[in-house]
Amino acid sequence: MVNPDTSPRPGRPRDTDKDLAVLIAARHLLAEVGYPAATVVAIAKRAGVNTPAIYRRWPTRQALLEEAIHGPGGYPAPEPTGDLRADLATWVRIFLARADSPAARAGVPGLLADSQSDQARRRLLAIGAPVRKAFAELLDGAMDDGRIPRGVDTDLLFEILSGTTTFHALARGGDPEPFVTGLSGALYVMAAQGKPPHRV
C-alpha cells in the first residue's frame, strides 16, 4: 500500500532543483532562527518559491522539516571497504555529523514534540528507509563472507546507531573521536555475537 504522506501528488512533474532549494532553505532557517520561526512562509521566501509549491510536495510543515533534517542531505551512505570495524566507525562519524548539524540541533527537539502521531512515525521510517537499507547491506555483506555470524539484528543495530548519535550530539558534544571509537566498537562486538540466545 502506498503511503499518501510520502507519495508525489498529481499535477506537474516534480522539479528536483526546486525541492533541493526548499530543503536547503529549511536547514539554513532552522540554524539561523530556530524551529518555531522556520515556517513554511519563511522557507518559501528564502527558497524563492511560493507556498502552494511546497505543499504540493510536502503535506505539512513537519513533513518538510523531517526531510530537511533526516533526509540523505550531503551525507551519502559510504561504500563498504571490507573492514567492518572501520566501516562502522565511518557510519558513526556520518550520523554524528548529521545529528550535530545546526539544523538538527535546532529542529530535532521541536519535531519530537510535534510529531507524535503514527502518521509522523511512518513518515520518519520512510525517509530513513534508504539509509537503513544501506546499513543492513553492510552487515549482510559481512555475514555473507563469514566475517560475522548469521542472525545479526540489523534493525536493532541501526536504531542504536541512530539514537545514540542523536542523543550524544544534543546532550553531550565534545571531542567526537572517543565517542566514535566507543560506539563503533560496541556495534562491532554486538554484530560479531550474531543472533542473541533465545530466552525462555
C-alpha positions as CSV (number, residue, x, y, z in Angstrom):
1,M,0.0,0.0,0.0
2,V,1.3,3.4,-0.9
3,N,1.7,5.9,1.9
4,P,-0.1,9.1,0.8
5,D,2.2,11.2,3.0
6,T,5.3,10.3,1.0
7,S,3.8,10.0,-2.5
8,P,4.0,12.8,-5.0
9,R,0.7,14.4,-5.6
10,P,-1.0,14.6,-9.0
11,G,0.0,17.5,-11.2
12,R,3.1,18.8,-12.8
13,P,6.3,16.7,-12.6
14,R,8.5,17.4,-9.6
15,D,11.3,19.9,-10.0
16,T,14.2,18.4,-8.1
17,D,16.2,21.6,-8.2
18,K,13.3,23.4,-6.5
19,D,12.9,20.6,-4.0
20,L,16.6,20.9,-3.1
21,A,16.4,24.7,-2.8
22,V,13.5,24.3,-0.4
23,L,15.3,21.7,1.8
24,I,18.5,23.9,1.9
25,A,16.4,26.9,2.8
26,A,14.7,24.9,5.6
27,R,18.1,23.8,7.0
28,H,19.5,27.3,6.9
29,L,16.5,28.8,8.6
30,L,16.4,26.2,11.3
31,A,20.1,27.0,12.1
32,E,19.5,30.8,11.9
33,V,16.1,31.4,13.6
34,G,15.2,28.1,15.3
35,Y,12.4,25.7,14.9
36,P,9.4,27.9,15.8
37,A,10.3,30.6,13.3
38,A,11.2,28.2,10.4
39,T,7.7,28.5,9.0
40,V,6.6,27.4,5.5
41,V,6.1,31.0,4.5
42,A,9.7,31.9,5.6
43,I,11.1,28.8,3.9
44,A,9.3,29.6,0.7
45,K,10.6,33.2,0.7
46,R,14.2,32.0,1.3
47,A,13.9,29.3,-1.4
48,G,12.3,31.7,-3.9
49,V,9.2,29.6,-4.4
50,N,5.5,30.0,-3.4
51,T,3.9,28.2,-0.5
52,P,1.5,26.1,-2.7
53,A,4.6,24.7,-4.4
54,I,5.8,23.5,-1.1
55,Y,2.5,21.9,0.0
56,R,2.3,20.1,-3.4
57,R,5.5,18.2,-2.3
58,W,5.2,18.1,1.5
59,P,1.7,17.7,3.1
60,T,2.7,19.5,6.3
61,R,5.4,21.7,7.8
62,Q,6.5,18.8,10.0
63,A,7.0,16.6,6.9
64,L,9.2,19.2,5.2
65,L,11.3,19.7,8.3
66,E,11.6,16.0,8.9
67,E,13.0,15.5,5.4
68,A,15.3,18.6,5.7
69,I,16.8,17.2,8.9
70,H,16.6,13.4,8.5
71,G,16.8,13.0,4.7
72,P,20.1,12.0,2.9
73,G,21.3,15.6,2.6
74,G,25.0,15.9,1.9
75,Y,26.0,12.6,3.5
76,P,25.5,9.6,1.1
77,A,25.9,6.1,2.5
78,P,29.6,5.1,2.4
79,E,30.8,2.2,0.3
80,P,31.9,-0.9,2.3
81,T,35.6,-1.3,2.4
82,G,35.8,-4.9,3.7
83,D,36.9,-3.8,7.1
84,L,33.7,-3.9,9.2
85,R,35.1,-2.2,12.2
86,A,36.4,0.7,10.1
87,D,33.2,0.9,8.2
88,L,31.1,1.1,11.4
89,A,33.3,4.0,12.6
90,T,32.6,5.8,9.3
91,W,28.9,5.3,9.8
92,V,29.1,6.7,13.3
93,R,31.0,9.7,12.1
94,I,28.4,10.4,9.4
95,F,25.5,10.0,11.8
96,L,27.2,12.1,14.4
97,A,27.9,14.9,11.9
98,R,24.3,14.9,10.8
99,A,23.0,14.9,14.3
100,D,25.4,17.7,15.3
101,S,24.5,20.0,12.4
102,P,23.0,23.3,13.4
103,A,19.7,22.4,11.7
104,A,19.4,19.1,13.5
105,R,20.3,20.6,16.9
106,A,17.6,23.3,16.4
107,G,15.0,21.1,14.8
108,V,15.0,17.7,16.4
109,P,13.6,18.7,19.8
110,G,10.7,20.6,18.2
111,L,10.0,17.7,15.8
112,L,9.9,15.2,18.6
113,A,7.4,17.4,20.4
114,D,5.2,18.0,17.4
115,S,5.4,14.6,15.6
116,Q,3.7,12.1,18.0
117,S,1.2,10.5,15.6
118,D,1.5,7.1,13.9
119,Q,1.4,9.0,10.6
120,A,4.5,11.0,11.6
121,R,6.3,7.9,12.7
122,R,5.6,6.3,9.3
123,R,7.0,9.3,7.5
124,L,10.2,9.1,9.5
125,L,10.6,5.4,8.7
126,A,10.0,6.2,5.0
127,I,12.6,9.0,5.0
128,G,15.2,6.8,6.7
129,A,14.5,3.7,4.7
130,P,17.3,4.1,2.1
131,V,19.9,4.7,4.8
132,R,18.6,1.8,6.9
133,K,18.8,-0.4,3.8
134,A,22.4,0.6,3.1
135,F,23.4,-0.2,6.7
136,A,21.7,-3.6,6.5
137,E,23.5,-4.3,3.3
138,L,26.8,-3.5,5.0
139,L,26.1,-6.1,7.7
140,D,24.6,-8.6,5.2
141,G,27.8,-8.5,3.2
142,A,29.9,-9.2,6.4
143,M,27.6,-12.1,7.1
144,D,27.8,-13.4,3.5
145,D,31.6,-13.7,3.6
146,G,31.8,-15.0,7.2
147,R,33.2,-12.0,8.9
148,I,30.3,-12.1,11.4
149,P,27.8,-14.9,12.1
150,R,24.3,-15.1,10.6
151,G,21.3,-13.7,12.5
152,V,22.5,-10.2,13.3
153,D,19.6,-7.9,14.1
154,T,20.4,-5.1,11.6
155,D,17.4,-3.1,12.5
156,L,18.3,-3.0,16.2
157,L,21.9,-2.0,15.4
158,F,20.7,0.7,13.1
159,E,18.5,2.1,15.8
160,I,21.3,2.0,18.4
161,L,23.5,3.9,15.9
162,S,20.8,6.5,15.1
163,G,19.5,7.0,18.6
164,T,22.9,7.1,20.4
165,T,24.4,9.6,17.9
166,T,21.4,11.8,18.2
167,F,21.5,11.8,22.0
168,H,25.2,12.4,22.1
169,A,25.0,15.4,19.7
170,L,22.2,17.0,21.5
171,A,23.2,16.4,25.1
172,R,27.0,15.7,25.2
173,G,29.1,17.1,22.4
174,G,32.8,17.5,23.0
175,D,35.6,15.6,21.2
176,P,33.9,13.2,18.8
177,E,36.7,10.6,18.4
178,P,36.4,8.8,21.8
179,F,32.7,8.5,21.2
180,V,33.2,7.3,17.6
181,T,35.7,4.7,18.8
182,G,33.4,3.5,21.7
183,L,30.2,3.3,19.7
184,S,31.7,1.7,16.6
185,G,33.5,-0.8,18.9
186,A,30.3,-1.7,20.7
187,L,28.4,-2.1,17.4
188,Y,31.1,-4.4,16.1
189,V,31.0,-6.5,19.3
190,M,27.2,-6.8,19.0
191,A,27.4,-7.7,15.3
192,A,30.2,-10.3,16.0
193,Q,27.9,-12.0,18.5
194,G,25.3,-12.8,15.8
195,K,21.8,-13.8,16.9
196,P,21.3,-13.4,20.7
197,P,20.4,-16.6,22.5
198,H,16.7,-17.4,22.9
199,R,15.3,-16.6,26.3
200,V,12.7,-18.9,27.8
